[in-house]
Amino acid sequence: MKTRESSNWTTRLRKNTIRLAYWTIAWVVSLALAAFGPRFFWDYNSFYSILAIAINLAMGVGWILANKRNLGDLDGLQQKIQLEATALALSVGVVAGLSYELFEDVKLITFQPEISHLVIVMSLAYALGIARGNRHYR
Amino acid sequence: MKNRLKVLRAERDWTQAQLADALEVSRQTVNAIETGKFDPSLPLVFKMSRLFGLAIEDIFQDEELARDKE
């Protein structure tokens, strides 16, 4: 009972996932280059630093568009799972981020809050949300 | 919202994967609809109606309406 339409949908989903993976890798690599390049490759030359950051931004835009396309092609349930996980990650990010900042403001921590810590917390919340959604609707 | 998806699928001897393929959704989605955990969108309901050759009311029933009739 396999139709041409359905196999097109499956193929499209697979292509979207692969495209998203490529954009993710490209963005991570460009971020690493922009972060470590000045120190290890071009001795803080402004031109190369600006170029590396511009490339990283461009890769970020590509990743956002690939993600949007991927989400748009998912079915209703998959979109619902993604929405719930994203909402959880965003809520946790806002609450944890502000508390983290507050910790530093009232001198409960002595180090400067790092945005990367927040990204890790949000990623974990997102992964938890996806796992919870898949478990609930399996 | 109750539905007869599982019965209709069984009558045609289709697997969840085959039905999912025909509807362009994941197998997980078919399972969630069959078990009543997820209500499908209107376009997907129309697609099911076309696929089974049945009216929407023959596939889905409003639980409150069914209760009122009883």
N, CA and C atoms of all chains as a GROMACS GRO file, in nm:
protein
  624
    1MET      N    1   0.082  -0.120   0.000
    1MET     CA    2   0.000   0.000   0.000
    1MET      C    3   0.086   0.126   0.000
    2LYS      N    4   0.210   0.112  -0.041
    2LYS     CA    5   0.301   0.227  -0.040
    2LYS      C    6   0.274   0.314  -0.163
    3THR      N    7   0.248   0.439  -0.138
    3THR     CA    8   0.217   0.529  -0.249
    3THR      C    9   0.340   0.612  -0.284
    4ARG      N   10   0.336   0.670  -0.402
    4ARG     CA   11   0.447   0.756  -0.443
    4ARG      C   12   0.457   0.877  -0.349
    5GLU      N   13   0.336   0.932  -0.314
    5GLU     CA   14   0.330   1.048  -0.224
    5GLU      C   15   0.402   1.019  -0.092
    6SER      N   16   0.367   0.902  -0.032
    6SER     CA   17   0.421   0.871   0.100
    6SER      C   18   0.571   0.849   0.095
    7SER      N   19   0.618   0.780  -0.009
    7SER     CA   20   0.762   0.758  -0.014
    7SER      C   21   0.834   0.891  -0.037
    8ASN      N   22   0.767   0.984  -0.107
    8ASN     CA   23   0.824   1.118  -0.123
    8ASN      C   24   0.837   1.187   0.012
    9TRP      N   25   0.732   1.169   0.096
    9TRP     CA   26   0.732   1.233   0.228
    9TRP      C   27   0.847   1.178   0.312
   10THR      N   28   0.863   1.046   0.311
   10THR     CA   29   0.970   0.983   0.389
   10THR      C   30   1.106   1.029   0.339
   11THR      N   31   1.121   1.033   0.208
   11THR     CA   32   1.248   1.077   0.149
   11THR      C   33   1.277   1.222   0.186
   12ARG      N   34   1.170   1.304   0.180
   12ARG     CA   35   1.185   1.446   0.213
   12ARG      C   36   1.230   1.464   0.359
   13LEU      N   37   1.166   1.384   0.448
   13LEU     CA   38   1.203   1.392   0.590
   13LEU      C   39   1.349   1.354   0.612
   14ARG      N   40   1.390   1.247   0.542
   14ARG     CA   41   1.528   1.200   0.557
   14ARG      C   42   1.626   1.307   0.507
   15LYS      N   43   1.590   1.367   0.391
   15LYS     CA   44   1.676   1.472   0.335
   15LYS      C   45   1.684   1.592   0.430
   16ASN      N   46   1.569   1.628   0.487
   16ASN     CA   47   1.566   1.741   0.582
   16ASN      C   48   1.656   1.714   0.702
   17THR      N   49   1.650   1.591   0.754
   17THR     CA   50   1.731   1.555   0.871
   17THR      C   51   1.880   1.563   0.837
   18ILE      N   52   1.915   1.510   0.720
   18ILE     CA   53   2.056   1.512   0.678
   18ILE      C   54   2.102   1.657   0.658
   19ARG      N   55   2.015   1.739   0.594
   19ARG     CA   56   2.048   1.880   0.570
   19ARG      C   57   2.070   1.953   0.704
   20LEU      N   58   1.980   1.923   0.800
   20LEU     CA   59   1.991   1.986   0.932
   20LEU      C   60   2.121   1.945   1.001
   21ALA      N   61   2.157   1.817   0.986
   21ALA     CA   62   2.282   1.768   1.048
   21ALA      C   63   2.402   1.840   0.986
   22TYR      N   64   2.402   1.858   0.854
   22TYR     CA   65   2.514   1.927   0.788
   22TYR      C   66   2.525   2.072   0.835
   23TRP      N   67   2.409   2.140   0.844
   23TRP     CA   68   2.410   2.279   0.889
   23TRP      C   69   2.456   2.290   1.035
   24THR      N   70   2.416   2.191   1.117
   24THR     CA   71   2.457   2.191   1.258
   24THR      C   72   2.609   2.178   1.268
   25ILE      N   73   2.664   2.082   1.192
   25ILE     CA   74   2.810   2.060   1.193
   25ILE      C   75   2.882   2.187   1.144
   26ALA      N   76   2.830   2.244   1.034
   26ALA     CA   77   2.893   2.364   0.976
   26ALA      C   78   2.892   2.479   1.078
   27TRP      N   79   2.780   2.493   1.148
   27TRP     CA   80   2.768   2.602   1.246
   27TRP      C   81   2.864   2.580   1.364
   28VAL      N   82   2.870   2.457   1.413
   28VAL     CA   83   2.960   2.426   1.527
   28VAL      C   84   3.106   2.448   1.488
   29VAL      N   85   3.143   2.403   1.368
   29VAL     CA   86   3.282   2.420   1.322
   29VAL      C   87   3.315   2.569   1.307
   30SER      N   88   3.221   2.645   1.248
   30SER     CA   89   3.246   2.790   1.228
   30SER      C   90   3.252   2.863   1.363
   31LEU      N   91   3.175   2.815   1.460
   31LEU     CA   92   3.178   2.875   1.594
   31LEU      C   93   3.314   2.849   1.660
   32ALA      N   94   3.361   2.724   1.644
   32ALA     CA   95   3.492   2.689   1.701
   32ALA      C   96   3.602   2.772   1.636
   33LEU      N   97   3.590   2.791   1.504
   33LEU     CA   98   3.690   2.870   1.432
   33LEU      C   99   3.688   3.016   1.479
   34ALA      N  100   3.568   3.071   1.495
   34ALA     CA  101   3.556   3.211   1.540
   34ALA      C  102   3.606   3.227   1.685
   35ALA      N  103   3.587   3.121   1.766
   35ALA     CA  104   3.628   3.130   1.908
   35ALA      C  105   3.778   3.107   1.928
   36PHE      N  106   3.833   3.009   1.855
   36PHE     CA  107   3.973   2.972   1.878
   36PHE      C  108   4.070   3.025   1.772
   37GLY      N  109   4.015   3.062   1.655
   37GLY     CA  110   4.099   3.112   1.545
   37GLY      C  111   4.187   3.230   1.584
   38PRO      N  112   4.132   3.333   1.650
   38PRO     CA  113   4.214   3.449   1.684
   38PRO      C  114   4.340   3.412   1.766
   39ARG      N  115   4.325   3.314   1.855
   39ARG     CA  116   4.436   3.276   1.942
   39ARG      C  117   4.537   3.184   1.872
   40PHE      N  118   4.484   3.090   1.795
   40PHE     CA  119   4.572   2.986   1.740
   40PHE      C  120   4.612   3.006   1.594
   41PHE      N  121   4.534   3.082   1.517
   41PHE     CA  122   4.563   3.091   1.373
   41PHE      C  123   4.602   3.231   1.323
   42TRP      N  124   4.534   3.335   1.368
   42TRP     CA  125   4.562   3.466   1.306
   42TRP      C  126   4.596   3.577   1.407
   43ASP      N  127   4.637   3.540   1.524
   43ASP     CA  128   4.689   3.634   1.625
   43ASP      C  129   4.603   3.760   1.642
   44TYR      N  130   4.477   3.738   1.658
   44TYR     CA  131   4.379   3.845   1.686
   44TYR      C  132   4.372   3.953   1.577
   45ASN      N  133   4.402   3.915   1.453
   45ASN     CA  134   4.385   4.008   1.341
   45ASN      C  135   4.236   4.038   1.324
   46SER      N  136   4.197   4.164   1.332
   46SER     CA  137   4.054   4.202   1.332
   46SER      C  138   3.982   4.157   1.206
   47PHE      N  139   4.048   4.172   1.091
   47PHE     CA  140   3.983   4.136   0.965
   47PHE      C  141   3.938   3.989   0.966
   48TYR      N  142   4.030   3.901   1.002
   48TYR     CA  143   3.997   3.757   1.002
   48TYR      C  144   3.893   3.723   1.110
   49SER      N  145   3.901   3.794   1.222
   49SER     CA  146   3.803   3.769   1.331
   49SER      C  147   3.663   3.807   1.286
   50ILE      N  148   3.652   3.926   1.222
   50ILE     CA  149   3.521   3.972   1.172
   50ILE      C  150   3.470   3.874   1.066
   51LEU      N  151   3.560   3.831   0.978
   51LEU     CA  152   3.521   3.736   0.872
   51LEU      C  153   3.471   3.605   0.934
   52ALA      N  154   3.542   3.555   1.035
   52ALA     CA  155   3.504   3.429   1.100
   52ALA      C  156   3.368   3.443   1.169
   53ILE      N  157   3.346   3.558   1.233
   53ILE     CA  158   3.216   3.579   1.301
   53ILE      C  159   3.104   3.592   1.198
   54ALA      N  160   3.133   3.661   1.086
   54ALA     CA  161   3.032   3.675   0.979
   54ALA      C  162   2.996   3.538   0.921
   55ILE      N  163   3.097   3.453   0.902
   55ILE     CA  164   3.072   3.317   0.850
   55ILE      C  165   2.987   3.238   0.951
   56ASN      N  166   3.022   3.254   1.079
   56ASN     CA  167   2.947   3.184   1.184
   56ASN      C  168   2.800   3.229   1.186
   57LEU      N  169   2.778   3.360   1.170
   57LEU     CA  170   2.640   3.412   1.166
   57LEU      C  171   2.565   3.356   1.046
   58ALA      N  172   2.633   3.352   0.931
   58ALA     CA  173   2.571   3.299   0.809
   58ALA      C  174   2.534   3.152   0.827
   59MET      N  175   2.624   3.076   0.888
   59MET     CA  176   2.597   2.934   0.914
   59MET      C  177   2.479   2.919   1.012
   60GLY      N  178   2.473   3.012   1.108
   60GLY     CA  179   2.362   3.012   1.205
   60GLY      C  180   2.229   3.036   1.137
   61VAL      N  181   2.227   3.130   1.043
   61VAL     CA  182   2.103   3.158   0.968
   61VAL      C  183   2.064   3.034   0.887
   62GLY      N  184   2.164   2.971   0.824
   62GLY     CA  185   2.138   2.848   0.748
   62GLY      C  186   2.081   2.739   0.836
   63TRP      N  187   2.136   2.727   0.957
   63TRP     CA  188   2.088   2.625   1.051
   63TRP      C  189   1.943   2.654   1.092
   64ILE      N  190   1.912   2.782   1.117
   64ILE     CA  191   1.775   2.820   1.158
   64ILE      C  192   1.676   2.785   1.046
   65LEU      N  193   1.713   2.818   0.921
   65LEU     CA  194   1.624   2.789   0.807
   65LEU      C  195   1.606   2.639   0.787
   66ALA      N  196   1.716   2.563   0.804
   66ALA     CA  197   1.708   2.417   0.789
   66ALA      C  198   1.618   2.358   0.899
   67ASN      N  199   1.630   2.413   1.020
   67ASN     CA  200   1.547   2.366   1.132
   67ASN      C  201   1.400   2.398   1.107
   68LYS      N  202   1.373   2.518   1.056
   68LYS     CA  203   1.236   2.561   1.026
   68LYS      C  204   1.174   2.467   0.921
   69ARG      N  205   1.252   2.438   0.818
   69ARG     CA  206   1.205   2.350   0.712
   69ARG      C  207   1.177   2.209   0.765
   70ASN      N  208   1.268   2.161   0.850
   70ASN     CA  209   1.252   2.029   0.908
   70ASN      C  210   1.125   2.022   0.993
   71LEU      N  211   1.104   2.124   1.077
   71LEU     CA  212   0.985   2.126   1.164
   71LEU      C  213   0.857   2.132   1.082
   72GLY      N  214   0.860   2.211   0.975
   72GLY     CA  215   0.742   2.230   0.890
   72GLY      C  216   0.698   2.101   0.822
   73ASP      N  217   0.792   2.012   0.794
   73ASP     CA  218   0.759   1.887   0.725
   73ASP      C  219   0.723   1.773   0.820
   74LEU      N  220   0.738   1.795   0.952
   74LEU     CA  221   0.702   1.688   1.047
   74LEU      C  222   0.550   1.675   1.053
   75ASP      N  223   0.501   1.561   1.097
   75ASP     CA  224   0.355   1.546   1.110
   75ASP      C  225   0.308   1.613   1.241
   76GLY      N  226   0.176   1.617   1.259
   76GLY     CA  227   0.117   1.690   1.372
   76GLY      C  228   0.169   1.647   1.508
   77LEU      N  229   0.181   1.517   1.529
   77LEU     CA  230   0.226   1.467   1.660
   77LEU      C  231   0.373   1.502   1.684
   78GLN      N  232   0.454   1.484   1.580
   78GLN     CA  233   0.597   1.516   1.594
   78GLN      C  234   0.616   1.665   1.623
   79GLN      N  235   0.533   1.749   1.559
   79GLN     CA  236   0.540   1.893   1.584
   79GLN      C  237   0.500   1.924   1.728
   80LYS      N  238   0.399   1.851   1.777
   80LYS     CA  239   0.353   1.873   1.915
   80LYS      C  240   0.464   1.837   2.014
   81ILE      N  241   0.532   1.725   1.989
   81ILE     CA  242   0.642   1.682   2.076
   81ILE      C  243   0.754   1.788   2.075
   82GLN      N  244   0.785   1.836   1.954
   82GLN     CA  245   0.889   1.939   1.941
   82GLN      C  246   0.849   2.067   2.014
   83LEU      N  247   0.722   2.106   1.998
   83LEU     CA  248   0.672   2.229   2.061
   83LEU      C  249   0.683   2.221   2.214
   84GLU      N  250   0.639   2.107   2.268
   84GLU     CA  251   0.642   2.090   2.414
   84GLU      C  252   0.786   2.090   2.466
   85ALA      N  253   0.876   2.024   2.391
   85ALA     CA  254   1.017   2.018   2.433
   85ALA      C  255   1.081   2.157   2.424
   86THR      N  256   1.048   2.230   2.317
   86THR     CA  257   1.103   2.365   2.300
   86THR      C  258   1.052   2.459   2.408
   87ALA      N  259   0.922   2.446   2.440
   87ALA     CA  260   0.863   2.530   2.545
   87ALA      C  261   0.931   2.502   2.679
   88LEU      N  262   0.957   2.374   2.707
   88LEU     CA  263   1.025   2.336   2.832
   88LEU      C  264   1.166   2.396   2.836
   89ALA      N  265   1.239   2.381   2.723
   89ALA     CA  266   1.376   2.432   2.718
   89ALA      C  267   1.379   2.584   2.736
   90LEU      N  268   1.285   2.653   2.671
   90LEU     CA  269   1.280   2.799   2.681
   90LEU      C  270   1.247   2.844   2.823
   91SER      N  271   1.147   2.779   2.884
   91SER     CA  272   1.108   2.816   3.021
   91SER      C  273   1.221   2.791   3.119
   92VAL      N  274   1.282   2.673   3.107
   92VAL     CA  275   1.394   2.640   3.195
   92VAL      C  276   1.509   2.740   3.172
   93GLY      N  277   1.532   2.776   3.047
   93GLY     CA  278   1.638   2.870   3.013
   93GLY      C  279   1.618   3.005   3.078
   94VAL      N  280   1.495   3.057   3.072
   94VAL     CA  281   1.465   3.189   3.131
   94VAL      C  282   1.480   3.184   3.283
   95VAL      N  283   1.416   3.084   3.344
   95VAL     CA  284   1.418   3.073   3.491
   95VAL      C  285   1.561   3.047   3.542
   96ALA      N  286   1.626   2.947   3.484
   96ALA     CA  287   1.762   2.912   3.529
   96ALA      C  288   1.860   3.025   3.498
   97GLY      N  289   1.844   3.088   3.383
   97GLY     CA  290   1.935   3.196   3.342
   97GLY      C  291   1.929   3.314   3.438
   98LEU      N  292   1.807   3.354   3.471
   98LEU     CA  293   1.792   3.469   3.561
   98LEU      C  294   1.840   3.437   3.703
   99SER      N  295   1.811   3.315   3.749
   99SER     CA  296   1.859   3.274   3.882
   99SER      C  297   2.011   3.270   3.887
  100TYR      N  298   2.070   3.220   3.780
  100TYR     CA  299   2.216   3.210   3.767
  100TYR      C  300   2.278   3.349   3.777
  101GLU      N  301   2.218   3.443   3.703
  101GLU     CA  302   2.264   3.582   3.703
  101GLU      C  303   2.251   3.643   3.844
  102LEU      N  304   2.137   3.610   3.908
  102LEU     CA  305   2.110   3.661   4.043
  102LEU      C  306   2.213   3.611   4.143
  103PHE      N  307   2.252   3.485   4.126
  103PHE     CA  308   2.353   3.426   4.214
  103PHE      C  309   2.480   3.512   4.215
  104GLU      N  310   2.516   3.558   4.096
  104GLU     CA  311   2.638   3.639   4.085
  104GLU      C  312   2.615   3.779   4.143
  105ASP      N  313   2.494   3.835   4.115
  105ASP     CA  314   2.461   3.970   4.164
  105ASP      C  315   2.467   3.980   4.317
  106VAL      N  316   2.418   3.875   4.385
  106VAL     CA  317   2.416   3.878   4.532
  106VAL      C  318   2.538   3.809   4.594
  107LYS      N  319   2.639   3.787   4.507
  107LYS     CA  320   2.770   3.733   4.551
  107LYS      C  321   2.762   3.593   4.612
  108LEU      N  322   2.668   3.512   4.562
  108LEU     CA  323   2.663   3.374   4.608
  108LEU      C  324   2.762   3.288   4.530
  109ILE      N  325   2.798   3.336   4.410
  109ILE     CA  326   2.906   3.270   4.335
  109ILE      C  327   3.011   3.376   4.304
  110THR      N  328   3.135   3.332   4.296
  110THR     CA  329   3.243   3.430   4.277
  110THR      C  330   3.283   3.441   4.129
  111PHE      N  331   3.243   3.342   4.048
  111PHE     CA  332   3.284   3.346   3.907
  111PHE      C  333   3.176   3.414   3.820
  112GLN      N  334   3.217   3.453   3.700
  112GLN     CA  335   3.128   3.518   3.605
  112GLN      C  336   3.038   3.412   3.539
  113PRO      N  337   2.902   3.431   3.540
  113PRO     CA  338   2.815   3.333   3.474
  113PRO      C  339   2.849   3.321   3.325
  114GLU      N  340   2.853   3.197   3.278
  114GLU     CA  341   2.888   3.171   3.138
  114GLU      C  342   2.762   3.133   3.061
  115ILE      N  343   2.745   3.190   2.941
  115ILE     CA  344   2.629   3.159   2.857
  115ILE      C  345   2.629   3.011   2.817
  116SER      N  346   2.750   2.953   2.806
  116SER     CA  347   2.759   2.811   2.765
  116SER      C  348   2.693   2.719   2.869
  117HIS      N  349   2.698   2.759   2.998
  117HIS     CA  350   2.633   2.678   3.102
  117HIS      C  351   2.482   2.676   3.079
  118LEU      N  352   2.430   2.793   3.040
  118LEU     CA  353   2.286   2.804   3.014
  118LEU      C  354   2.247   2.720   2.893
  119VAL      N  355   2.332   2.723   2.791
  119VAL     CA  356   2.305   2.643   2.669
  119VAL      C  357   2.301   2.494   2.704
  120ILE      N  358   2.391   2.452   2.792
  120ILE     CA  359   2.394   2.311   2.834
  120ILE      C  360   2.264   2.276   2.908
  121VAL      N  361   2.222   2.363   2.999
  121VAL     CA  362   2.098   2.338   3.076
  121VAL      C  363   1.978   2.332   2.980
  122MET      N  364   1.972   2.426   2.885
  122MET     CA  365   1.860   2.428   2.790
  122MET      C  366   1.861   2.304   2.700
  123SER      N  367   1.980   2.261   2.660
  123SER     CA  368   1.991   2.141   2.576
  123SER      C  369   1.943   2.018   2.651
  124LEU      N  370   1.980   2.011   2.778
  124LEU     CA  371   1.936   1.897   2.860
  124LEU      C  372   1.784   1.898   2.878
  125ALA      N  373   1.729   2.018   2.900
  125ALA     CA  374   1.583   2.031   2.916
  125ALA      C  375   1.512   1.991   2.786
  126TYR      N  376   1.568   2.032   2.673
  126TYR     CA  377   1.510   1.997   2.542
  126TYR      C  378   1.514   1.845   2.521
  127ALA      N  379   1.629   1.785   2.549
  127ALA     CA  380   1.644   1.639   2.533
  127ALA      C  381   1.545   1.565   2.623
  128LEU      N  382   1.531   1.615   2.746
  128LEU     CA  383   1.436   1.555   2.841
  128LEU      C  384   1.292   1.566   2.787
  129GLY      N  385   1.260   1.683   2.733
  129GLY     CA  386   1.127   1.706   2.676
  129GLY      C  387   1.097   1.613   2.559
  130ILE      N  388   1.196   1.593   2.472
  130ILE     CA  389   1.178   1.503   2.357
  130ILE      C  390   1.158   1.359   2.406
  131ALA      N  391   1.240   1.319   2.502
  131ALA     CA  392   1.230   1.182   2.556
  131ALA      C  393   1.094   1.161   2.623
  132ARG      N  394   1.051   1.262   2.700
  132ARG     CA  395   0.921   1.252   2.770
  132ARG      C  396   0.807   1.244   2.668
  133GLY      N  397   0.812   1.327   2.564
  133GLY     CA  398   0.709   1.327   2.459
  133GLY      C  399   0.703   1.194   2.386
  134ASN      N  400   0.819   1.144   2.348
  134ASN     CA  401   0.823   1.017   2.275
  134ASN      C  402   0.772   0.903   2.362
  135ARG      N  403   0.803   0.911   2.491
  135ARG     CA  404   0.758   0.806   2.583
  135ARG      C  405   0.606   0.813   2.600
  136HIS      N  406   0.555   0.935   2.614
  136HIS     CA  407   0.411   0.952   2.634
  136HIS      C  408   0.329   0.907   2.512
  137TYR      N  409   0.378   0.938   2.393
  137TYR     CA  410   0.301   0.909   2.271
  137TYR      C  411   0.348   0.783   2.198
  138ARG      N  412   0.429   0.701   2.262
  138ARG     CA  413   0.482   0.585   2.188
  138ARG      C  414   0.373   0.481   2.160
  139MET      N  415  -1.212   1.226   2.173
  139MET     CA  416  -1.268   1.184   2.044
  139MET      C  417  -1.235   1.036   2.018
  140LYS      N  418  -1.342   0.955   2.007
  140LYS     CA  419  -1.321   0.812   1.982
  140LYS      C  420  -1.302   0.789   1.832
  141ASN      N  421  -1.235   0.681   1.799
  141ASN     CA  422  -1.222   0.651   1.655
  141ASN      C  423  -1.216   0.500   1.631
  142ARG      N  424  -1.245   0.464   1.505
  142ARG     CA  425  -1.247   0.322   1.467
  142ARG      C  426  -1.126   0.287   1.380
  143LEU      N  427  -1.023   0.364   1.394
  143LEU     CA  428  -0.907   0.348   1.307
  143LEU      C  429  -0.846   0.207   1.314
  144LYS      N  430  -0.834   0.156   1.436
  144LYS     CA  431  -0.772   0.025   1.454
  144LYS      C  432  -0.855  -0.084   1.385
  145VAL      N  433  -0.988  -0.074   1.401
  145VAL     CA  434  -1.079  -0.173   1.342
  145VAL      C  435  -1.073  -0.164   1.189
  146LEU      N  436  -1.080  -0.042   1.138
  146LEU     CA  437  -1.078  -0.022   0.992
  146LEU      C  438  -0.946  -0.072   0.932
  147ARG      N  439  -0.841  -0.049   1.004
  147ARG     CA  440  -0.708  -0.093   0.957
  147ARG      C  441  -0.701  -0.246   0.956
  148ALA      N  442  -0.753  -0.305   1.065
  148ALA     CA  443  -0.750  -0.451   1.076
  148ALA      C  444  -0.836  -0.516   0.966
  149GLU      N  445  -0.950  -0.454   0.938
  149GLU     CA  446  -1.039  -0.506   0.832
  149GLU      C  447  -0.967  -0.513   0.697
  150ARG      N  448  -0.876  -0.420   0.676
  150ARG     CA  449  -0.804  -0.415   0.548
  150ARG      C  450  -0.669  -0.487   0.555
  151ASP      N  451  -0.642  -0.543   0.672
  151ASP     CA  452  -0.518  -0.618   0.694
  151ASP      C  453  -0.393  -0.531   0.671
  152TRP      N  454  -0.401  -0.407   0.716
  152TRP     CA  455  -0.288  -0.316   0.702
  152TRP      C  456  -0.215  -0.309   0.836
  153THR      N  457  -0.085  -0.291   0.828
  153THR     CA  458  -0.007  -0.268   0.951
  153THR      C  459  -0.010  -0.118   0.982
  154GLN      N  460   0.030  -0.084   1.104
  154GLN     CA  461   0.037   0.059   1.140
  154GLN      C  462   0.136   0.132   1.049
  155ALA      N  463   0.244   0.064   1.017
  155ALA     CA  464   0.347   0.125   0.931
  155ALA      C  465   0.292   0.153   0.792
  156GLN      N  466   0.214   0.058   0.738
  156GLN     CA  467   0.155   0.078   0.604
  156GLN      C  468   0.056   0.195   0.604
  157LEU      N  469  -0.027   0.200   0.709
  157LEU     CA  470  -0.123   0.310   0.718
  157LEU      C  471  -0.050   0.444   0.733
  158ALA      N  472   0.053   0.445   0.817
  158ALA     CA  473   0.132   0.567   0.837
  158ALA      C  474   0.193   0.614   0.706
  159ASP      N  475   0.242   0.519   0.629
  159ASP     CA  476   0.303   0.550   0.501
  159ASP      C  477   0.202   0.614   0.405
  160ALA      N  478   0.083   0.555   0.402
  160ALA     CA  479  -0.021   0.607   0.313
  160ALA      C  480  -0.071   0.745   0.355
  161LEU      N  481  -0.067   0.771   0.486
  161LEU     CA  482  -0.116   0.900   0.537
  161LEU      C  483  -0.005   1.005   0.546
  162GLU      N  484   0.116   0.964   0.517
  162GLU     CA  485   0.233   1.052   0.528
  162GLU      C  486   0.253   1.104   0.670
  163VAL      N  487   0.244   1.012   0.767
  163VAL     CA  488   0.273   1.043   0.906
  163VAL      C  489   0.363   0.932   0.961
  164SER      N  490   0.410   0.949   1.084
  164SER     CA  491   0.494   0.845   1.143
  164SER      C  492   0.406   0.733   1.201
  165ARG      N  493   0.466   0.616   1.221
  165ARG     CA  494   0.392   0.504   1.281
  165ARG      C  495   0.348   0.540   1.424
  166GLN      N  496   0.433   0.615   1.489
  166GLN     CA  497   0.404   0.662   1.625
  166GLN      C  498   0.274   0.744   1.627
  167THR      N  499   0.253   0.823   1.523
  167THR     CA  500   0.132   0.906   1.515
  167THR      C  501   0.008   0.819   1.498
  168VAL      N  502   0.017   0.719   1.411
  168VAL     CA  503  -0.097   0.628   1.391
  168VAL      C  504  -0.132   0.560   1.523
  169ASN      N  505  -0.029   0.513   1.593
  169ASN     CA  506  -0.050   0.446   1.721
  169ASN      C  507  -0.115   0.540   1.824
  170ALA      N  508  -0.065   0.665   1.829
  170ALA     CA  509  -0.119   0.762   1.926
  170ALA      C  510  -0.265   0.796   1.894
  171ILE      N  511  -0.300   0.799   1.767
  171ILE     CA  512  -0.441   0.826   1.730
  171ILE      C  513  -0.528   0.706   1.769
  172GLU      N  514  -0.479   0.586   1.737
  172GLU     CA  515  -0.556   0.465   1.768
  172GLU      C  516  -0.582   0.450   1.918
  173THR      N  517  -0.484   0.488   1.997
  173THR     CA  518  -0.499   0.472   2.143
  173THR      C  519  -0.566   0.595   2.208
  174GLY      N  520  -0.602   0.692   2.126
  174GLY     CA  521  -0.673   0.810   2.177
  174GLY      C  522  -0.586   0.910   2.248
  175LYS      N  523  -0.454   0.898   2.232
  175LYS     CA  524  -0.364   0.992   2.299
  175LYS      C  525  -0.347   1.121   2.221
  176PHE      N  526  -0.379   1.115   2.092
  176PHE     CA  527  -0.359   1.232   2.007
  176PHE      C  528  -0.474   1.245   1.908
  177ASP      N  529  -0.530   1.367   1.901
  177ASP     CA  530  -0.637   1.393   1.803
  177ASP      C  531  -0.574   1.451   1.676
  178PRO      N  532  -0.604   1.389   1.561
  178PRO     CA  533  -0.541   1.436   1.437
  178PRO      C  534  -0.595   1.570   1.391
  179SER      N  535  -0.519   1.636   1.303
  179SER     CA  536  -0.562   1.764   1.246
  179SER      C  537  -0.674   1.738   1.144
  180LEU      N  538  -0.746   1.844   1.109
  180LEU     CA  539  -0.856   1.830   1.012
  180LEU      C  540  -0.806   1.780   0.875
  181PRO      N  541  -0.696   1.834   0.821
  181PRO     CA  542  -0.647   1.780   0.693
  181PRO      C  543  -0.616   1.630   0.698
  182LEU      N  544  -0.561   1.585   0.812
  182LEU     CA  545  -0.529   1.442   0.825
  182LEU      C  546  -0.657   1.359   0.834
  183VAL      N  547  -0.758   1.413   0.901
  183VAL     CA  548  -0.887   1.344   0.911
  183VAL      C  549  -0.948   1.329   0.772
  184PHE      N  550  -0.942   1.433   0.690
  184PHE     CA  551  -0.996   1.426   0.554
  184PHE      C  552  -0.918   1.323   0.471
  185LYS      N  553  -0.789   1.318   0.494
  185LYS     CA  554  -0.705   1.222   0.422
  185LYS      C  555  -0.746   1.078   0.457
  186MET      N  556  -0.773   1.056   0.586
  186MET     CA  557  -0.818   0.923   0.632
  186MET      C  558  -0.952   0.888   0.567
  187SER      N  559  -1.038   0.988   0.564
  187SER     CA  560  -1.171   0.968   0.506
  187SER      C  561  -1.159   0.925   0.359
  188ARG      N  562  -1.070   0.991   0.286
  188ARG     CA  563  -1.048   0.957   0.144
  188ARG      C  564  -0.987   0.817   0.132
  189LEU      N  565  -0.891   0.788   0.218
  189LEU     CA  566  -0.820   0.660   0.211
  189LEU      C  567  -0.913   0.542   0.239
  190PHE      N  568  -0.998   0.555   0.340
  190PHE     CA  569  -1.088   0.446   0.376
  190PHE      C  570  -1.218   0.449   0.293
  191GLY      N  571  -1.242   0.559   0.223
  191GLY     CA  572  -1.366   0.572   0.144
  191GLY      C  573  -1.487   0.580   0.235
  192LEU      N  574  -1.471   0.645   0.349
  192LEU     CA  575  -1.580   0.657   0.447
  192LEU      C  576  -1.599   0.803   0.487
  193ALA      N  577  -1.720   0.831   0.538
  193ALA     CA  578  -1.744   0.966   0.591
  193ALA      C  579  -1.666   0.982   0.721
  194ILE      N  580  -1.632   1.105   0.753
  194ILE     CA  581  -1.554   1.131   0.875
  194ILE      C  582  -1.626   1.076   0.999
  195GLU      N  583  -1.760   1.091   0.998
  195GLU     CA  584  -1.840   1.043   1.113
  195GLU      C  585  -1.833   0.891   1.129
  196ASP      N  586  -1.798   0.821   1.021
  196ASP     CA  587  -1.786   0.676   1.029
  196ASP      C  588  -1.650   0.634   1.087
  197ILE      N  589  -1.559   0.729   1.095
  197ILE     CA  590  -1.426   0.698   1.151
  197ILE      C  591  -1.412   0.757   1.292
  198PHE      N  592  -1.460   0.880   1.307
  198PHE     CA  593  -1.447   0.949   1.436
  198PHE      C  594  -1.583   0.977   1.499
  199GLN      N  595  -1.591   0.962   1.629
  199GLN     CA  596  -1.715   0.993   1.701
  199GLN      C  597  -1.685   1.089   1.815
  200ASP      N  598  -1.774   1.187   1.829
  200ASP     CA  599  -1.764   1.280   1.941
  200ASP      C  600  -1.813   1.208   2.066
  201GLU      N  601  -1.727   1.194   2.164
  201GLU     CA  602  -1.762   1.116   2.285
  201GLU      C  603  -1.879   1.179   2.362
  202GLU      N  604  -1.882   1.311   2.366
  202GLU     CA  605  -1.991   1.380   2.441
  202GLU      C  606  -2.123   1.357   2.372
  203LEU      N  607  -2.122   1.364   2.237
  203LEU     CA  608  -2.244   1.344   2.160
  203LEU      C  609  -2.295   1.200   2.179
  204ALA      N  610  -2.202   1.104   2.177
  204ALA     CA  611  -2.237   0.964   2.196
  204ALA      C  612  -2.299   0.941   2.334
  205ARG      N  613  -2.241   1.011   2.434
  205ARG     CA  614  -2.292   1.000   2.571
  205ARG      C  615  -2.434   1.057   2.581
  206ASP      N  616  -2.455   1.173   2.514
  206ASP     CA  617  -2.587   1.237   2.517
  206ASP      C  618  -2.694   1.148   2.456
  207LYS      N  619  -2.657   1.078   2.347
  207LYS     CA  620  -2.752   0.990   2.278
  207LYS      C  621  -2.795   0.873   2.367
  208GLU      N  622  -2.696   0.826   2.446
  208GLU     CA  623  -2.724   0.713   2.537
  208GLU      C  624  -2.820   0.759   2.646
   0.00000   0.00000   0.00000
